[in-house]
Amino acid sequence: MDRLHELEVFVAVADAGSFAKAGVRLRLSPPAVTRAISALEDRLGARVFNRTTRSLTITDTGQRFLENAKRILGDLDMAEKDAVGETAVPHGHLSVTASVTFGRSALTPIVCAFLNQNPRISVSVLLLDRITKLIEEGIDVAVRIGPLPDSNLVAKKVGLVRRILVASPDYLARRGTPQSPADLRLHSMIAFTGLMPNREWRFMNGRSGQSVSFMPRLEINDAVSAIAAAEMGDGITIALSYMVADKIKDGRLVLVLDELTPPALPVNLVYAQSRLISPKIRAFVDFARPRLRTTLENLVIPSTDQKDLPPGPGRPSD
């Protein structure tokens, strides 16, 4: 049986989660789908699916093989289109993902500008506060904030963001400004779970990273809501610098313990590695990369001199 046919059937079954649904999609009979998968497993010497009469799950071997199978089929599709000149102008549907807050503030305006210049492309923007699996979830490009694990993804750096503590001037005037990480336990802390999953704040003490744990007065799984609560004077919260740059410049929020903030986090555009990059992906990355870099550069927050802030609770002023 043709090896390429086996790959096509395998990917279709993995995507559909069913032999029958894959057969309908490929216009193959159920026995033909079963024969293709059996031939693939015989050649690999391992099962790619665990199947019973009621369920179908992909095995670890199948999951590892799926990424390569999709890349091979994608490369072949691109090679065929390139041979007949279909790749001269970027076209088709593009799927892009980012975190909710970054997507709202930075990515969506860039996507809209990209669409205005590329009338043959449509885009789906998926905003999620979790790490997506690009290949498995059918996503073309992602914005990732933070260190990247080793993978087959290509990363294009667009800038840096900082993890910072902020509070309103009114709150600090009432409660005083923390002078050390331990002082945070004396304050009303607003924990954004995306950046404080263990109810702790990591800080730099010299060259080493340390952490301080606390019991938050308020815990929120949405960054915008946590920042809004801090702006209203309800406590101190953690945020990424791009989220609060405008509020700090306007004086609505103030940096806290800024000299102890941990190292900045990289921001990257990432996409699946392939010998033949889709023109629509290449066009979007080339368009978005300089614009994201400019956006992040405009949201840089300078360090604050902590001596100018009100003294912390129980501590004399200078």
GUDRENKOL-664679 format. One record per residue (C-alpha): residue in three letters; x, y, z. Coordinates in steps of 0.001 Angstrom, whole numbers. Last residue first. Layout:
<fifis>
('ala' (X Y Z))
...
</fifis>
This chain:
<fifis>
('asp' (13944 58595 55683))
('ser' (10471 57473 56744))
('pro' (10214 55062 59640))
('arg' (9042 51500 58989))
('gly' (6012 49915 60631))
('pro' (4079 49838 57384))
('gly' (6184 50794 54358))
('pro' (7425 54313 53681))
('pro' (5747 56480 51000))
('leu' (7516 56399 47612))
('asp' (10429 58628 46549))
('lys' (13045 56234 47912))
('gln' (11759 53502 45557))
('asp' (13338 55201 42562))
('thr' (11255 53858 39679))
('ser' (12671 51866 36783))
('pro' (11559 52835 33280))
('ile' (8560 51043 31730))
('val' (8882 50004 28061))
('leu' (5526 50050 26277))
('asn' (6698 51866 23146))
('glu' (9408 49235 22642))
('leu' (6747 46535 22892))
('thr' (4654 48093 20116))
('thr' (7721 48677 17919))
('arg' (8763 45016 18217))
('leu' (5192 43913 17528))
('arg' (5219 46032 14372))
('pro' (8590 44717 13241))
('arg' (7456 41069 13647))
('ala' (3889 41355 12356))
('phe' (4500 41891 8637))
('asp' (7361 39419 8157))
('val' (5553 36880 10346))
('phe' (2295 37364 8420))
('ala' (3890 37065 4976))
('arg' (5913 33993 5967))
('ile' (2797 32319 7328))
('lys' (744 33135 4199))
('pro' (3636 32054 1973))
('ser' (3706 28621 3677))
('ile' (7185 27714 4821))
('leu' (8783 24940 2763))
('arg' (11493 23103 4701))
('ser' (9209 23142 7701))
('gln' (9432 24207 11325))
('ala' (6138 24984 12975))
('tyr' (5523 28583 14007))
('val' (6620 30920 16773))
('leu' (6515 34696 17231))
('asn' (8520 35405 20338))
('val' (8389 37551 23473))
('pro' (11298 37138 25876))
('leu' (10789 37543 29626))
('ala' (12634 40178 31662))
('pro' (14706 39107 34647))
('pro' (13032 39138 38070))
('thr' (11964 42371 39791))
('leu' (13992 43404 42839))
('glu' (14683 47052 41926))
('asp' (10979 47502 41178))
('leu' (9908 46876 44741))
('val' (6532 48503 43859))
('leu' (5838 50365 40615))
('val' (3042 52940 40696))
('leu' (-410 52920 39100))
('arg' (-2754 55700 37960))
('gly' (212 57999 37312))
('asp' (-541 58399 33596))
('lys' (2780 56766 32630))
('ile' (2020 53936 35046))
('lys' (-1447 53409 33592))
('asp' (-66 53443 30043))
('ala' (2569 50817 30842))
('val' (137 48554 32714))
('met' (-355 45475 30530))
('tyr' (2916 45899 28608))
('ser' (4874 45504 31845))
('leu' (3471 42120 32796))
('ala' (1418 42313 35951))
('ile' (1574 41512 39642))
('thr' (-859 42996 42134))
('ile' (-847 45276 45166))
('gly' (-4080 46230 46920))
('asp' (-7658 47497 46684))
('gly' (-6825 51010 45509))
('met' (-9104 51181 42479))
('glu' (-6075 50741 40218))
('ala' (-5250 47509 42026))
('ala' (-8749 46180 41364))
('ala' (-8471 47192 37702))
('ile' (-5131 45363 37435))
('ala' (-6673 42170 38802))
('ser' (-9657 42515 36445))
('val' (-7424 43006 33389))
('ala' (-5245 40049 34368))
('asp' (-8099 37547 34650))
('asn' (-7811 34492 36914))
('ile' (-8433 36529 40058))
('glu' (-7383 36020 43689))
('leu' (-8202 38646 46314))
('arg' (-6916 38996 49877))
('pro' (-3876 37013 48814))
('met' (-2144 34674 51299))
('phe' (1596 35155 50926))
('ser' (4701 33378 49694))
('val' (8060 35052 49026))
('ser' (10425 33798 46369))
('gln' (14121 33785 45587))
('gly' (16216 34134 42448))
('ser' (19940 34557 42779))
('arg' (22188 37222 41310))
('gly' (21608 39808 44019))
('asn' (18248 38959 45480))
('met' (15992 38752 42429))
('phe' (12279 38233 42975))
('arg' (9677 35481 42700))
('trp' (6226 36285 43988))
('glu' (4135 33546 45557))
('arg' (545 32402 45531))
('asn' (1484 29216 43683))
('pro' (9 30234 40320))
('met' (1130 33867 40644))
('leu' (1475 35004 37020))
('gly' (-1649 33411 35519))
('thr' (-3291 33341 38943))
('phe' (-3459 37128 39176))
('ala' (-3076 37544 42922))
('ile' (-4271 40762 44547))
('met' (-2256 41258 47733))
('ser' (-3498 43346 50635))
('his' (-311 44124 52504))
('leu' (1577 42904 55572))
('arg' (2768 39740 53796))
('leu' (4231 41989 51098))
('asp' (6649 43345 53704))
('ala' (8744 40171 53329))
('pro' (9652 41290 49805))
('ser' (11373 44388 51198))
('gln' (10596 48125 51463))
('pro' (6859 47742 50957))
('thr' (5179 51125 50421))
('gly' (2775 52546 52991))
('arg' (-836 51535 53666))
('arg' (-2811 54699 53029))
('ala' (-417 56552 50710))
('leu' (434 53246 49014))
('tyr' (-3258 52596 48297))
('asp' (-3805 56114 46955))
('pro' (-742 55908 44693))
('ser' (-2280 52770 43126))
('ala' (-361 49514 43224))
('val' (2045 47656 40965))
('leu' (4375 44668 41114))
('ile' (6318 43857 37955))
('arg' (7030 40991 35591))
('arg' (8926 42523 32659))
('val' (8397 42193 28911))
('leu' (10926 41672 26127))
('gly' (10943 41980 22360))
('val' (10088 40521 18946))
('lys' (12066 37276 18895))
('lys' (11403 34944 15979))
('ala' (11010 31317 17075))
('val' (10805 28261 14782))
('leu' (9102 25290 16414))
('asn' (10559 21774 16352))
('ser' (10907 21824 20100))
('asp' (13212 22701 22977))
('pro' (11198 24627 25528))
('leu' (10644 28361 25003))
('pro' (11279 30837 27791))
('gly' (8500 33388 28332))
('ile' (5787 35077 26270))
('arg' (4658 33165 23184))
('val' (2854 34725 20229))
('ala' (1571 31899 18056))
('val' (1477 31193 14312))
('asp' (-166 28494 12177))
('ile' (-2575 26811 14588))
('gly' (-4143 23458 13683))
('glu' (-4656 22285 17258))
('glu' (-2255 19325 17045))
('ile' (318 21312 15091))
('leu' (304 24414 17254))
('lys' (-165 22896 20678))
('thr' (-1508 25817 22688))
('ile' (-24 27153 25909))
('arg' (-2778 28639 28051))
('asp' (-4382 32031 28560))
('leu' (-6259 31854 25271))
('leu' (-6956 34297 22448))
('leu' (-7570 32533 19116))
('val' (-7443 34863 16127))
('ser' (-8785 33348 12890))
('val' (-7456 35033 9767))
('ser' (-8507 35347 6114))
('ile' (-6008 35883 3302))
('arg' (-6666 36927 -306))
('pro' (-7094 40630 602))
('asn' (-3583 40925 2049))
('gln' (-2830 44568 2869))
('asn' (-6033 45269 4803))
('leu' (-5756 41835 6423))
('phe' (-2340 42727 7847))
('ala' (-3706 45929 9387))
('cys' (-6443 43904 11108))
('val' (-3887 41384 12364))
('ile' (-1741 44195 13743))
('pro' (-4687 45687 15630))
('thr' (-5469 42208 17056))
('leu' (-1943 41495 18312))
('ala' (-1163 44319 20722))
('ser' (-3870 45158 23259))
('arg' (-6447 42436 22788))
('gly' (-4023 39673 21917))
('phe' (-1682 40563 24741))
('thr' (-4545 40418 27234))
('val' (-6010 37140 25989))
('ser' (-2747 35286 25437))
('ala' (-1836 34712 21803))
('thr' (-3015 32678 18808))
('val' (-3006 32927 15018))
('ser' (-4807 30773 12433))
('leu' (-4369 31691 8768))
('his' (-6762 30902 5902))
('gly' (-5687 31025 2266))
('his' (-3584 33346 167))
('pro' (-85 34738 -154))
('val' (635 35575 -3833))
('ala' (3237 33584 -5778))
('thr' (2319 30327 -4048))
('glu' (-2 28998 -6757))
('gly' (2789 28921 -9350))
('val' (2222 25382 -10609))
('ala' (5361 23928 -9004))
('asp' (4887 26023 -5861))
('lys' (1470 24484 -5320))
('glu' (2896 20979 -5610))
('ala' (5804 21775 -3304))
('met' (3464 23352 -748))
('asp' (1252 20256 -649))
('leu' (4284 18012 -315))
('asp' (5680 20095 2531))
('gly' (2329 20001 4307))
('leu' (2093 16242 3943))
('ile' (5569 15829 5386))
('arg' (4861 18277 8236))
('lys' (1625 16505 9111))
('ala' (3385 13149 9230))
('asn' (6190 14558 11360))
('glu' (3789 15886 13978))
('leu' (1707 12699 13920))
('phe' (4669 10365 14515))
('arg' (5210 11575 18058))
('gln' (1495 11259 18832))
('gly' (1349 7822 17213))
('thr' (4222 6552 19315))
('asp' (2575 7914 22456))
('thr' (-638 6168 21408))
('ile' (-3685 7861 19870))
('thr' (-7021 7042 21403))
('leu' (-10105 5412 19863))
('ser' (-13150 4357 21844))
('arg' (-16260 2184 21824))
('thr' (-15437 -964 19847))
('thr' (-11873 -729 21055))
('arg' (-8901 1096 19643))
('asn' (-5454 2088 20822))
('phe' (-3922 3971 17929))
('val' (-393 4281 16497))
('arg' (599 702 17305))
('ala' (4219 -248 16748))
('gly' (6353 -2120 14219))
('leu' (6448 944 12008))
('arg' (5699 -1060 8834))
('asp' (3043 -3168 10520))
('glu' (1494 -71 12114))
('leu' (1272 1654 8726))
('ala' (-268 -1411 7099))
('ser' (-2833 -1678 9900))
('ile' (-3717 2002 9516))
('ala' (-4234 1632 5761))
('arg' (-6220 -1606 6125))
('thr' (-8557 -46 8713))
('val' (-9230 2946 6475))
('ala' (-10017 644 3540))
('pro' (-12306 -1469 5740))
('pro' (-14224 1678 6773))
('ser' (-14808 2653 3116))
('leu' (-12951 5662 1779))
('arg' (-14289 9048 716))
('leu' (-11440 10832 2547))
('arg' (-13701 12819 4887))
('val' (-16209 9960 5150))
('gly' (-13412 7509 5919))
('ala' (-11963 9826 8554))
('lys' (-15376 9986 10215))
('ala' (-15617 6182 10269))
('phe' (-12092 5635 11603))
('ser' (-12726 8136 14401))
('gly' (-10878 10866 16255))
('ala' (-11310 13160 13252))
('asp' (-7838 14687 13435))
('ala' (-6061 11422 14284))
('val' (-8082 9501 11678))
('ala' (-7298 12085 8982))
('val' (-3610 12127 9914))
('phe' (-3385 8317 9661))
('val' (-5322 8229 6375))
('glu' (-3034 10795 4764))
('leu' (67 9052 6101))
('glu' (-1116 5672 4776))
('his' (-1783 7210 1364))
('leu' (1763 8560 1335))
('arg' (3084 5083 2089))
('asp' (1218 3507 -843))
('met' (0 0 0))
</fifis>
